[in-house]
Amino acid sequence: MADPLCRVELTPSFLEHLEAIEAFLVEADAGFAFEDLLSELRATVIPNLQRFPRIGRRYLAHPPQSAEALAQLASLALGAPDALREYLHGDYLMLYTVVDASAQANACVYLLSIRHHRKLSFDFAKLWPAA
């Protein structure tokens, strides 16, 4: 019997980053590239994450070196940095986390952020505001 598919959820921060990507591409007369990105998300990325939620590498496999990034990671809830994963697809790098299955629900993948792979960093402060 096959394992049940994971649910994949797009967080508000992921959607904000998608909107920024769209605005940038439309302004550069490359709106078609945004449509291609959405198609790839629907046809490849989301189905892959549904079947193989840990397909991406652990974010901390190559931890950041800057003092600012290390401070942001230290400010996250206990265990949160260890749960972060990266998925590179085409020109885009996605940051996500997996919440394991419970008695009430299947596992769920939360897409936290998306950026062009050449962009400098993820904005952790915006992903997890201080409590």
C-alpha positions in Angstrom: 0.0 0.0 0.0 1.4 3.4 -1.0 2.0 6.1 1.7 -0.6 8.8 1.7 0.4 12.0 -0.1 1.5 14.9 2.1 -0.5 18.1 2.0 1.5 21.1 0.6 0.6 24.5 1.9 1.7 27.9 0.7 2.4 30.3 3.5 1.7 34.0 3.3 5.4 34.7 3.1 5.8 32.3 0.2 2.9 34.0 -1.6 4.4 37.5 -0.9 7.7 36.3 -2.5 5.8 35.0 -5.5 4.1 38.4 -5.9 7.5 40.1 -5.8 8.9 37.7 -8.4 5.9 38.4 -10.6 6.2 42.2 -10.3 9.9 42.0 -11.1 9.4 39.7 -14.2 6.4 41.8 -15.5 8.4 45.0 -15.1 11.2 43.3 -17.1 8.7 42.3 -19.9 9.2 38.6 -18.9 5.7 37.8 -17.6 5.9 34.6 -19.5 8.7 33.4 -17.1 6.3 33.9 -14.2 3.7 31.8 -15.9 6.3 29.1 -16.5 7.3 29.2 -12.8 3.6 28.7 -11.7 3.3 25.8 -14.2 6.4 24.2 -12.8 5.2 24.6 -9.2 1.9 22.9 -10.1 3.3 20.2 -12.4 6.6 19.3 -10.7 7.4 20.9 -7.4 4.2 20.4 -5.5 3.7 16.8 -6.7 7.3 16.0 -5.8 6.9 17.4 -2.3 3.6 15.5 -1.8 5.3 12.2 -2.6 8.8 12.9 -1.2 8.5 15.6 1.5 12.2 15.4 2.4 13.5 15.6 -1.1 15.3 18.8 -0.4 18.5 19.0 1.5 18.7 20.1 5.1 19.1 23.9 5.3 21.7 23.5 8.0 23.8 21.0 5.9 25.7 24.2 4.9 25.0 26.6 7.7 25.2 30.4 7.1 28.5 32.1 8.1 27.4 35.6 8.7 26.8 36.9 12.2 23.4 38.3 11.2 22.1 35.0 9.7 23.4 33.0 12.7 21.6 35.4 15.1 18.4 35.1 13.1 18.6 31.3 13.3 19.3 31.4 17.0 16.1 33.5 17.5 13.9 30.8 16.0 11.9 28.4 18.2 13.8 25.4 19.5 14.2 22.8 16.7 12.8 25.0 14.0 16.2 25.5 12.2 16.8 21.8 12.1 13.5 21.2 10.3 14.2 23.7 7.5 14.9 22.2 4.1 15.8 23.6 0.7 14.5 22.6 -2.7 16.2 23.9 -5.8 14.1 23.7 -8.9 15.3 25.5 -12.1 16.4 29.0 -11.1 14.5 29.0 -7.9 15.3 28.0 -4.3 12.5 27.2 -2.0 12.7 27.0 1.8 10.2 24.7 3.4 9.5 22.6 6.5 7.8 19.3 7.1 5.3 18.7 9.9 5.1 15.0 10.5 1.9 13.0 10.5 -0.1 12.7 13.6 -3.1 10.5 14.6 -5.4 13.2 13.2 -3.6 14.3 10.0 -1.2 13.3 7.3 2.2 15.0 7.1 2.2 18.5 5.8 4.8 20.5 3.8 4.8 24.3 4.4 6.5 26.3 1.6 8.0 29.2 3.5 9.8 31.2 0.9 11.0 31.3 -2.7 13.8 33.2 -4.3 16.0 33.2 -7.3 19.0 31.1 -6.5 21.3 34.0 -7.0 19.5 36.2 -4.4 21.6 36.7 -1.3 19.5 35.2 1.5 16.1 34.3 3.0 14.5 36.8 5.4 14.1 34.8 8.6 12.9 37.7 10.6 9.9 38.0 8.3 9.2 34.3 8.2 9.1 33.9 12.0 8.3 37.2 13.7 9.5 37.5 17.3 6.9 36.1 19.7 
